[in-house]
Amino acid sequence: MSERLNRRLKELRIINIDIKTPIARGWSYYCMEDKKLNHVIETSYVEENRLRYDKRKVVAKVLLMYIKDYDISQITEETKLSKSSIYNYISIYKSNKNFIYNIGKKPKQTICALEPYKFKIVTDFEKAHIKTYKEAQERIFKITGIHRTIPRIYEFLTKHNFKKINGYYIQEPTAETIKIRLQWEKQFLHESVDEVKEFIDDNHLFRKRGLPTIIRNQFGIKYVSEYKLREYIRKNRLSGYLSGL
């Protein structure tokens, strides 16, 4: 291998950066990468995945030309990609030689992304009258901006003890769900004083005697006691009738 090519292979971590590494070993690594990338380029695509495989082939060509010591300008001219895109692929390749196999793959759908919104979904469903999993899918997308398939929606609702009660999907109260919900409600009230105050101000409710009930209905506060809600209003000066609380 030429000295320049050897430097490039070291840069790409195809061979050990230790100068004592025998060239023969570096050559074997080089041959493996050459074979792998050529195989990607030559792999025929399935028609419905054409765009995915076309992109994978282009990236493989970029990397193959780079390890073969082509100048960036030559790679740009051949692939019609920008220099920034080429350098980006090379940078990723340095740390993950197999990233090319993930190009175009759809990310695996999980319900984990919905977890931060679980109480928002719980409280929303108590008002939204959701009858089907399709409606649940659409409603959750509206709440979170996250699209999940019907099976993933079913998995999420089942995990959080949603049942069809009186024709609508809501979370069935159990000792455990009530305990967790109460903790969430307390945390929400503690962290959302400004949000609650803004709601009160926007709706001119600051001199409303029924404010605890309004807050309960607006923010889905179901298990915090009436006394605690009145104390919350008094402590944070959310009503003009402080003396009457």
SEDRENPA-283613 format. One record per residue: residue in three letters; chain; x, y, z of N, C-alpha, C, O in turn. Coordinates in steps of 0.02 Angstrom, whole numbers, plus 50000, padded with zeros to 5 digits. Example, Ala and Ser with C-alpha at 12.3 -4.5 7.8 and 13.67 -1.06 7.14 Angstrom:
ALA  A  50660  49716  50390  50615  49775  50390  50660  49835  50390  50712  49834  50423 .
SER  A  50642  49888  50354  50684  49947  50357  50645  50002  50394  50670  50057  50402 .
% end
This chain:
MET  A  50042  49940  50000  50000  50000  50000  50044  50062  50000  50098  50064  50030 .
SER  A  50019  50115  49966  50057  50177  49965  50054  50208  50034  50010  50193  50075 .
GLU  A  50102  50252  50048  50105  50285  50113  50042  50327  50125  50015  50329  50180 .
ARG  A  50018  50361  50071  49958  50402  50078  49897  50359  50093  49856  50376  50135 .
LEU  A  49890  50303  50057  49834  50258  50068  49837  50229  50138  49786  50221  50171 .
ASN  A  49896  50213  50160  49904  50186  50227  49881  50237  50280  49849  50218  50329 .
ARG  A  49897  50301  50269  49874  50353  50315  49798  50358  50315  49767  50367  50368 .
ARG  A  49768  50352  50256  49696  50358  50252  49662  50299  50288  49612  50309  50322 .
LEU  A  49689  50240  50281  49660  50182  50315  49667  50188  50390  49623  50167  50428 .
LYS  A  49721  50217  50412  49730  50230  50484  49679  50282  50508  49650  50275  50561 .
GLU  A  49669  50333  50467  49621  50386  50483  49551  50356  50491  49513  50375  50536 .
LEU  A  49533  50309  50447  49468  50277  50449  49464  50221  50500  49411  50191  50510 .
ARG  A  49519  50208  50532  49522  50155  50582  49508  50087  50552  49481  50043  50586 .
ILE  A  49525  50079  50489  49520  50013  50457  49578  49970  50481  49573  49909  50486 .
ILE  A  49635  50003  50495  49691  49968  50526  49708  50003  50591  49690  50061  50601 .
ASN  A  49743  49969  50633  49761  49996  50698  49806  50057  50688  49851  50056  50646 .
ILE  A  49794  50109  50727  49835  50170  50720  49905  50160  50747  49949  50202  50737 .
ASP  A  49916  50105  50783  49982  50090  50808  50030  50078  50750  50017  50035  50707 .
ILE  A  50084  50115  50747  50130  50110  50689  50164  50042  50685  50193  50025  50634 .
LYS  A  50160  50002  50739  50190  49937  50738  50146  49884  50706  50168  49828  50693 .
THR  A  50082  49903  50691  50037  49855  50659  50065  49835  50592  50080  49879  50551 .
PRO  A  50073  49770  50578  50100  49748  50513  50056  49770  50456  49994  49770  50462 .
ILE  A  50086  49789  50400  50049  49810  50340  50003  49753  50317  49948  49765  50293 .
ALA  A  50026  49692  50323  49986  49635  50299  49918  49633  50332  49868  49620  50299 .
ARG  A  49916  49647  50397  49853  49648  50432  49809  49705  50408  49749  49696  50398 .
GLY  A  49839  49763  50398  49802  49820  50371  49774  49804  50302  49718  49825  50286 .
TRP  A  49811  49768  50263  49789  49750  50196  49728  49703  50200  49682  49710  50159 .
SER  A  49727  49658  50247  49670  49613  50253  49608  49651  50274  49553  49637  50249 .
TYR  A  49615  49700  50319  49558  49741  50337  49533  49781  50277  49473  49786  50265 .
TYR  A  49579  49808  50240  49562  49846  50180  49522  49802  50131  49472  49825  50103 .
CYS  A  49544  49741  50121  49511  49695  50074  49440  49678  50098  49394  49672  50057 .
MET  A  49432  49670  50163  49365  49655  50190  49317  49713  50178  49260  49703  50157 .
GLU  A  49340  49774  50191  49297  49832  50180  49282  49841  50106  49225  49858  50088 .
ASP  A  49332  49830  50065  49323  49834  49992  49269  49785  49969  49225  49803  49930 .
LYS  A  49273  49724  49994  49225  49672  49975  49155  49689  50000  49106  49682  49964 .
LYS  A  49150  49712  50062  49086  49729  50092  49051  49785  50053  48992  49780  50037 .
LEU  A  49088  49839  50039  49057  49896  50006  49039  49880  49933  48988  49903  49908 .
ASN  A  49081  49840  49900  49064  49819  49832  49001  49776  49831  48960  49781  49785 .
HIS  A  48993  49735  49883  48933  49693  49887  48870  49736  49895  48818  49721  49866 .
VAL  A  48875  49789  49935  48818  49834  49943  48800  49867  49877  48742  49873  49859 .
ILE  A  48851  49888  49841  48840  49922  49776  48808  49874  49726  48765  49894  49687 .
GLU  A  48829  49811  49728  48805  49763  49678  48739  49730  49697  48707  49698  49655 .
THR  A  48718  49738  49760  48656  49706  49782  48597  49735  49744  48587  49795  49741 .
SER  A  48557  49690  49716  48498  49713  49680  48444  49734  49730  48438  49704  49783 .
TYR  A  48406  49785  49713  48355  49810  49759  48287  49780  49742  48273  49761  49686 .
VAL  A  48244  49778  49795  48174  49760  49785  48138  49824  49764  48152  49878  49790 .
GLU  A  48091  49818  49717  48061  49877  49686  48032  49925  49737  48043  49986  49731 .
GLU  A  47995  49899  49788  47963  49946  49835  48013  49981  49880  47997  50031  49911 .
ASN  A  48074  49954  49883  48126  49985  49925  48179  50020  49882  48235  50030  49905 .
ARG  A  48161  50038  49823  48210  50064  49776  48248  50125  49802  48309  50127  49798 .
LEU  A  48212  50174  49829  48246  50235  49853  48294  50219  49908  48349  50248  49911 .
ARG  A  48275  50175  49954  48318  50157  50009  48383  50127  49985  48437  50145  50007 .
TYR  A  48377  50079  49937  48436  50045  49914  48479  50090  49869  48540  50083  49869 .
ASP  A  48447  50134  49831  48486  50181  49791  48530  50224  49835  48589  50234  49820 .
LYS  A  48503  50249  49890  48542  50291  49936  48598  50250  49968  48654  50274  49975 .
ARG  A  48583  50188  49987  48633  50145  50017  48691  50134  49969  48749  50133  49989 .
LYS  A  48675  50125  49905  48727  50113  49854  48771  50175  49845  48832  50169  49839 .
VAL  A  48739  50233  49844  48777  50295  49836  48826  50305  49894  48884  50322  49884 .
VAL  A  48801  50293  49955  48845  50301  50014  48901  50250  50012  48958  50266  50028 .
ALA  A  48886  50188  49991  48938  50137  49986  48991  50157  49935  49050  50145  49944 .
LYS  A  48968  50189  49882  49015  50211  49830  49061  50266  49857  49121  50267  49843 .
VAL  A  49032  50312  49896  49072  50365  49927  49127  50335  49970  49185  50354  49965 .
LEU  A  49108  50288  50012  49156  50258  50059  49208  50217  50022  49267  50218  50040 .
LEU  A  49187  50181  49972  49234  50140  49934  49285  50183  49898  49345  50168  49898 .
MET  A  49262  50237  49868  49308  50282  49834  49357  50314  49884  49415  50324  49869 .
TYR  A  49331  50329  49944  49374  50361  49994  49428  50314  50018  49486  50334  50023 .
ILE  A  49410  50251  50033  49463  50206  50056  49510  50186  50000  49565  50161  50013 .
LYS  A  49489  50198  49938  49534  50185  49881  49576  50246  49864  49610  50248  49813 .
ASP  A  49572  50297  49908  49616  50355  49903  49597  50405  49849  49640  50441  49823 .
TYR  A  49533  50408  49832  49510  50460  49785  49507  50527  49822  49494  50530  49882 .
ASP  A  49518  50580  49785  49511  50647  49813  49437  50662  49823  49394  50634  49789 .
ILE  A  49423  50707  49870  49353  50726  49884  49321  50755  49821  49262  50742  49808 .
SER  A  49358  50794  49784  49330  50825  49723  49309  50772  49673  49259  50780  49639 .
GLN  A  49347  50717  49670  49329  50662  49624  49265  50627  49648  49222  50608  49608 .
ILE  A  49260  50618  49713  49200  50585  49741  49139  50629  49730  49085  50604  49713 .
THR  A  49147  50694  49739  49092  50741  49729  49068  50738  49657  49007  50736  49644 .
GLU  A  49114  50739  49611  49097  50738  49540  49062  50672  49521  49014  50672  49482 .
GLU  A  49085  50617  49549  49058  50551  49532  48989  50540  49562  48945  50512  49529 .
THR  A  48978  50560  49625  48916  50544  49661  48865  50601  49659  48806  50590  49675 .
LYS  A  48887  50661  49640  48844  50720  49639  48820  50741  49709  48771  50777  49716 .
LEU  A  48855  50718  49760  48839  50739  49828  48881  50799  49848  48933  50812  49818 .
SER  A  48858  50836  49897  48895  50894  49921  48955  50870  49963  48954  50814  49989 .
LYS  A  49004  50913  49970  49062  50895  50011  49042  50884  50083  49068  50839  50117 .
SER  A  48994  50924  50108  48973  50917  50178  48941  50848  50189  48951  50817  50242 .
SER  A  48901  50825  50140  48870  50759  50147  48923  50704  50146  48920  50656  50185 .
ILE  A  48971  50711  50102  49025  50661  50097  49064  50657  50162  49078  50603  50188 .
TYR  A  49083  50715  50188  49121  50716  50251  49080  50688  50309  49106  50657  50355 .
ASN  A  49015  50700  50306  48971  50674  50359  48970  50597  50358  48975  50566  50410 .
TYR  A  48963  50568  50299  48963  50495  50293  49030  50466  50315  49033  50414  50347 .
ILE  A  49083  50499  50297  49150  50475  50316  49158  50478  50391  49185  50432  50422 .
SER  A  49134  50531  50422  49139  50539  50495  49101  50483  50531  49125  50455  50580 .
ILE  A  49040  50468  50507  49001  50415  50538  49036  50348  50528  49037  50306  50573 .
TYR  A  49064  50338  50469  49097  50275  50452  49157  50262  50497  49173  50204  50513 .
LYS  A  49190  50315  50518  49248  50307  50561  49230  50273  50627  49268  50232  50653 .
SER  A  49171  50289  50653  49152  50261  50718  49107  50200  50713  49100  50162  50761 .
ASN  A  49076  50190  50654  49031  50133  50646  49035  50108  50574  49003  50134  50529 .
LYS  A  49075  50056  50564  49087  50030  50497  49024  49999  50466  49021  49992  50405 .
ASN  A  48975  49981  50507  48916  49947  50481  48854  49992  50477  48799  49967  50466 .
PHE  A  48864  50057  50485  48806  50101  50485  48769  50099  50418  48709  50114  50415 .
ILE  A  48803  50081  50365  48773  50081  50299  48713  50034  50294  48667  50045  50255 .
TYR  A  48713  49982  50335  48658  49934  50333  48594  49962  50365  48540  49934  50357 .
ASN  A  48601  50017  50401  48543  50047  50434  48511  50103  50392  48459  50129  50410 .
ILE  A  48544  50120  50337  48518  50174  50295  48450  50154  50266  48443  50101  50235 .
GLY  A  48400  50196  50278  48334  50183  50251  48290  50139  50293  48231  50132  50279 .
LYS  A  48318  50109  50346  48277  50066  50388  48228  50109  50429  48247  50162  50455 .
LYS  A  48167  50086  50434  48119  50121  50476  48136  50108  50549  48149  50051  50568 .
PRO  A  48134  50160  50591  48148  50149  50662  48094  50103  50692  48036  50108  50675 .
LYS  A  48115  50060  50736  48068  50014  50768  48020  50053  50812  48039  50095  50853 .
GLN  A  47956  50039  50802  47906  50074  50841  47903  50046  50911  47900  49985  50921 .
THR  A  47904  50089  50959  47896  50069  51029  47846  50116  51062  47828  50169  51034 .
ILE  A  47824  50098  51121  47779  50142  51158  47817  50188  51205  47787  50230  51238 .
CYS  A  47883  50179  51209  47923  50219  51257  47915  50293  51246  47913  50332  51294 .
ALA  A  47909  50314  51183  47904  50386  51169  47840  50416  51197  47836  50477  51207 .
LEU  A  47790  50375  51209  47726  50400  51236  47727  50407  51311  47683  50440  51340 .
GLU  A  47775  50375  51344  47775  50374  51418  47774  50444  51450  47738  50453  51498 .
PRO  A  47813  50492  51425  47811  50559  51457  47742  50592  51453  47728  50639  51491 .
TYR  A  47698  50567  51409  47632  50598  51399  47576  50557  51432  47517  50572  51422 .
LYS  A  47594  50505  51470  47542  50457  51492  47487  50490  51533  47428  50474  51525 .
PHE  A  47504  50536  51578  47452  50566  51619  47411  50617  51580  47352  50628  51594 .
LYS  A  47443  50648  51531  47406  50693  51488  47355  50653  51447  47299  50676  51436 .
ILE  A  47375  50594  51425  47330  50550  51388  47274  50525  51434  47216  50524  51415 .
VAL  A  47293  50505  51495  47243  50481  51544  47190  50534  51556  47130  50518  51552 .
THR  A  47210  50594  51570  47161  50647  51586  47121  50669  51525  47062  50685  51530 .
ASP  A  47153  50668  51467  47118  50687  51406  47064  50637  51388  47009  50655  51369 .
PHE  A  47080  50572  51396  47032  50520  51378  46971  50521  51423  46918  50496  51404 .
GLU  A  46977  50549  51482  46920  50554  51527  46867  50602  51500  46809  50599  51521 .
LYS  A  46887  50645  51454  46840  50694  51425  46825  50679  51351  46773  50699  51325 .
ALA  A  46871  50644  51318  46869  50640  51244  46820  50588  51217  46803  50589  51158 .
HIS  A  46797  50542  51260  46750  50490  51238  46776  50448  51180  46747  50449  51125 .
ILE  A  46830  50413  51192  46862  50372  51141  46830  50303  51140  46829  50268  51191 .
LYS  A  46804  50284  51082  46768  50221  51077  46809  50164  51045  46796  50106  51059 .
THR  A  46857  50181  51003  46894  50130  50966  46969  50143  50971  46991  50198  50990 .
TYR  A  47009  50092  50953  47081  50101  50952  47103  50149  50897  47153  50184  50904 .
LYS  A  47065  50152  50843  47079  50199  50789  47071  50270  50815  47112  50314  50801 .
GLU  A  47017  50283  50851  47006  50349  50881  47061  50364  50932  47083  50421  50937 .
ALA  A  47081  50313  50969  47135  50323  51018  47200  50341  50983  47236  50385  51006 .
GLN  A  47214  50308  50927  47274  50324  50888  47274  50397  50865  47324  50432  50872 .
GLU  A  47217  50418  50839  47212  50487  50813  47216  50538  50870  47247  50591  50863 .
ARG  A  47185  50522  50927  47186  50568  50983  47256  50574  51013  47278  50629  51029 .
ILE  A  47290  50518  51019  47358  50519  51047  47405  50558  51001  47449  50594  51025 .
PHE  A  47395  50551  50936  47436  50590  50889  47423  50665  50898  47470  50705  50895 .
LYS  A  47360  50683  50908  47343  50753  50919  47374  50780  50983  47396  50838  50985 .
ILE  A  47375  50739  51035  47402  50760  51100  47478  50765  51098  47507  50813  51124 .
THR  A  47510  50715  51067  47583  50708  51073  47622  50723  51009  47681  50739  51012 .
GLY  A  47588  50720  50952  47624  50727  50888  47661  50664  50869  47700  50664  50821 .
ILE  A  47649  50609  50905  47683  50546  50893  47634  50497  50862  47581  50484  50890 .
HIS  A  47653  50469  50805  47610  50419  50773  47634  50349  50790  47693  50334  50781 .
ARG  A  47588  50308  50813  47604  50238  50827  47550  50194  50794  47493  50215  50787 .
THR  A  47569  50134  50775  47522  50088  50744  47470  50067  50795  47478  50076  50855 .
ILE  A  47415  50039  50769  47361  50016  50813  47387  49965  50864  47368  49970  50923 .
PRO  A  47428  49916  50844  47454  49869  50895  47494  49903  50950  47490  49882  51008 .
ARG  A  47532  49955  50933  47571  49991  50984  47523  50032  51030  47536  50038  51090 .
ILE  A  47470  50059  51001  47421  50096  51041  47387  50048  51090  47377  50064  51148 .
TYR  A  47369  49989  51065  47339  49938  51108  47386  49919  51165  47365  49913  51222 .
GLU  A  47450  49911  51148  47500  49894  51198  47506  49948  51252  47509  49933  51311 .
PHE  A  47506  50011  51230  47511  50067  51277  47450  50070  51323  47458  50077  51384 .
LEU  A  47391  50065  51295  47330  50070  51335  47324  50011  51384  47304  50020  51441 .
THR  A  47342  49952  51359  47339  49893  51403  47389  49900  51461  47372  49885  51518 .
LYS  A  47449  49923  51446  47500  49932  51497  47476  49978  51552  47492  49968  51611 .
HIS  A  47439  50030  51534  47417  50080  51582  47345  50070  51605  47312  50116  51629 .
ASN  A  47320  50008  51597  47257  49987  51627  47196  50024  51600  47148  50036  51637 .
PHE  A  47198  50041  51535  47140  50070  51503  47090  50014  51489  47108  49961  51463 .
LYS  A  47027  50026  51506  46974  49979  51494  46915  50016  51462  46908  50077  51469 .
LYS  A  46873  49978  51427  46814  50009  51398  46760  50008  51452  46732  49955  51468 .
ILE  A  46745  50066  51478  46697  50074  51532  46641  50119  51507  46653  50176  51488 .
ASN  A  46579  50093  51509  46521  50130  51484  46530  50151  51411  46506  50204  51390 .
GLY  A  46566  50109  51373  46574  50121  51301  46635  50162  51282  46648  50171  51222 .
TYR  A  46674  50188  51331  46731  50230  51316  46794  50204  51350  46791  50176  51405 .
TYR  A  46852  50214  51317  46915  50192  51346  46940  50244  51396  46955  50301  51378 .
ILE  A  46945  50224  51458  46975  50265  51510  47017  50220  51555  47011  50159  51552 .
GLN  A  47059  50250  51595  47101  50211  51640  47058  50187  51699  47028  50226  51735 .
GLU  A  47057  50121  51708  47018  50093  51763  47055  50107  51829  47114  50090  51835 .
PRO  A  47021  50137  51878  47055  50152  51941  47068  50089  51982  47023  50049  51995 .
THR  A  47129  50081  52003  47149  50028  52049  47190  50062  52104  47208  50120  52098 .
ALA  A  47205  50024  52156  47245  50053  52211  47311  50080  52184  47334  50133  52205 .
GLU  A  47341  50044  52137  47406  50064  52110  47399  50125  52064  47438  50173  52071 .
THR  A  47351  50125  52018  47344  50182  51972  47324  50245  52009  47345  50300  51991 .
ILE  A  47282  50237  52062  47263  50296  52101  47323  50325  52137  47332  50386  52140 .
LYS  A  47364  50281  52166  47424  50304  52201  47471  50342  52155  47496  50396  52172 .
ILE  A  47483  50314  52095  47528  50345  52046  47498  50411  52021  47533  50461  52013 .
ARG  A  47432  50409  52007  47398  50469  51982  47401  50526  52034  47412  50583  52015 .
LEU  A  47391  50510  52097  47394  50561  52150  47463  50593  52153  47469  50653  52161 .
GLN  A  47516  50552  52147  47584  50578  52146  47594  50626  52088  47624  50679  52095 .
TRP  A  47568  50605  52029  47575  50647  51970  47538  50713  51979  47564  50766  51961 .
GLU  A  47477  50711  52006  47438  50772  52016  47473  50821  52062  47474  50881  52049 .
LYS  A  47503  50795  52116  47540  50839  52162  47600  50870  52127  47615  50929  52136 .
GLN  A  47635  50829  52089  47693  50854  52053  47673  50906  52001  47706  50957  51994 .
PHE  A  47618  50893  51965  47595  50940  51914  47578  51007  51946  47599  51059  51921 .
LEU  A  47541  51007  52000  47521  51069  52033  47583  51107  52057  47585  51168  52053 .
HIS  A  47632  51070  52082  47693  51102  52107  47732  51135  52051  47759  51190  52059 .
GLU  A  47736  51101  51994  47778  51124  51939  47741  51172  51891  47773  51204  51849 .
SER  A  47675  51176  51897  47636  51212  51846  47598  51272  51873  47545  51290  51846 .
VAL  A  47624  51303  51926  47590  51361  51955  47579  51415  51903  47525  51444  51899 .
ASP  A  47629  51429  51862  47623  51481  51811  47570  51464  51760  47532  51508  51738 .
GLU  A  47566  51400  51740  47516  51379  51692  47446  51387  51720  47401  51410  51686 .
VAL  A  47437  51367  51783  47372  51373  51815  47353  51447  51822  47296  51467  51809 .
LYS  A  47401  51488  51843  47388  51560  51851  47370  51592  51784  47326  51635  51781 .
GLU  A  47405  51572  51731  47390  51599  51665  47319  51582  51644  47284  51623  51615 .
PHE  A  47298  51520  51658  47230  51499  51642  47179  51541  51680  47129  51563  51652 .
ILE  A  47193  51553  51744  47147  51593  51786  47143  51665  51760  47089  51693  51754 .
ASP  A  47201  51694  51745  47203  51763  51721  47169  51770  51653  47129  51816  51642 .
ASP  A  47183  51723  51607  47155  51727  51540  47079  51722  51541  47045  51750  51498 .
ASN  A  47052  51686  51590  46979  51676  51593  46946  51718  51648  46887  51709  51664 .
HIS  A  46986  51765  51676  46960  51812  51727  46925  51775  51784  46869  51792  51803 .
LEU  A  46959  51725  51810  46930  51683  51863  46959  51697  51932  46943  51661  51980 .
PHE  A  47001  51748  51937  47038  51757  52000  46994  51776  52059  47018  51775  52116 .
ARG  A  46931  51795  52047  46886  51809  52103  46827  51760  52103  46771  51777  52123 .
LYS  A  46841  51699  52081  46789  51648  52076  46792  51602  52136  46843  51571  52149 .
ARG  A  46736  51597  52173  46735  51555  52233  46739  51481  52216  46763  51441  52256 .
GLY  A  46716  51461  52157  46719  51390  52138  46783  51371  52104  46786  51322  52066 .
LEU  A  46837  51409  52117  46900  51399  52082  46930  51329  52091  46955  51301  52043 .
PRO  A  46928  51299  52151  46955  51231  52158  46924  51181  52110  46958  51140  52080 .
THR  A  46858  51185  52102  46824  51140  52056  46843  51153  51984  46851  51107  51944 .
ILE  A  46850  51217  51967  46869  51235  51899  46939  51209  51883  46950  51180  51830 .
ILE  A  46985  51218  51930  47054  51193  51921  47053  51117  51915  47087  51088  51872 .
ARG  A  47013  51084  51956  47008  51011  51954  46985  50988  51885  47014  50942  51856 .
ASN  A  46933  51020  51858  46906  50999  51793  46953  51017  51735  46960  50978  51688 .
GLN  A  46984  51075  51739  47026  51098  51684  47089  51056  51677  47109  51040  51621 .
PHE  A  47120  51039  51732  47185  51005  51730  47183  50931  51749  47235  50900  51758 .
GLY  A  47124  50904  51754  47118  50832  51768  47141  50813  51837  47168  50758  51847 .
ILE  A  47131  50856  51886  47150  50842  51955  47093  50803  51988  47040  50831  52003 .
LYS  A  47104  50739  51998  47049  50696  52019  47055  50674  52092  47004  50663  52125 .
TYR  A  47116  50666  52117  47125  50635  52183  47156  50681  52236  47154  50665  52295 .
VAL  A  47183  50738  52216  47204  50787  52266  47142  50812  52302  47093  50830  52269 .
SER  A  47144  50815  52368  47084  50832  52406  47064  50905  52396  47104  50947  52375 .
GLU  A  47002  50919  52412  46976  50988  52408  47016  51035  52454  47033  51091  52435 .
TYR  A  47031  51010  52513  47070  51050  52561  47139  51068  52531  47161  51126  52536 .
LYS  A  47172  51018  52501  47238  51031  52472  47235  51080  52414  47280  51122  52405 .
LEU  A  47182  51076  52375  47174  51123  52320  47164  51195  52345  47191  51242  52317 .
ARG  A  47124  51202  52399  47113  51269  52428  47178  51297  52457  47192  51356  52450 .
GLU  A  47217  51254  52488  47282  51275  52514  47329  51295  52458  47368  51343  52464 .
TYR  A  47325  51259  52403  47366  51274  52344  47348  51343  52317  47392  51382  52299 .
ILE  A  47284  51357  52312  47260  51422  52288  47282  51478  52335  47306  51531  52313 .
ARG  A  47274  51466  52401  47293  51516  52450  47368  51530  52450  47390  51587  52448 .
LYS  A  47407  51477  52451  47479  51483  52455  47508  51520  52394  47554  51560  52401 .
ASN  A  47479  51508  52335  47505  51538  52274  47465  51600  52253  47475  51627  52199 .
ARG  A  47420  51622  52299  47382  51684  52289  47348  51685  52219  47358  51731  52179 .
LEU  A  47309  51633  52206  47277  51626  52141  47206  51653  52140  47174  51653  52087 .
SER  A  47180  51676  52198  47111  51700  52201  47107  51765  52240  47147  51778  52285 .
GLY  A  47057  51806  52223  47045  51869  52259  47009  51857  52325  47006  51902  52367 .
TYR  A  46982  51796  52334  46945  51781  52395  46988  51742  52444  46966  51692  52472 .
LEU  A  47048  51764  52453  47096  51727  52495  47069  51718  52566  47078  51665  52596 .
SER  A  47037  51767  52592  47013  51763  52661  46957  51712  52668  46945  51685  52722 .
GLY  A  46922  51698  52613  46867  51651  52616  46888  51580  52604  46846  51535  52605 .
LEU  A  46951  51569  52592  46973  51500  52579  46987  51465  52644  47007  51407  52643 .
% end
